[in-house]
């Protein structure tokens, strides 16, 4: 004779295990280290400075907004 199993508990446990596996996969796929985030922020700031320094000014409009 087989072991008696509560199906509701088993489904819940399997659902939790699946969520845990999915979370681990998402962490490895989308997670970034603190160093990576800081590097990206520095690169974005540098790009912004480069664009601002290359902006052309129009006559009488120092901001270039027209």
Secondary structure, DSSP 8 states (H G I E B T S, - for coil): ------HHHHHHHHHHHHHHHHHHHHHHHH---HHHHHHHHHHHHHHHHHHHHT---BTTBTT---
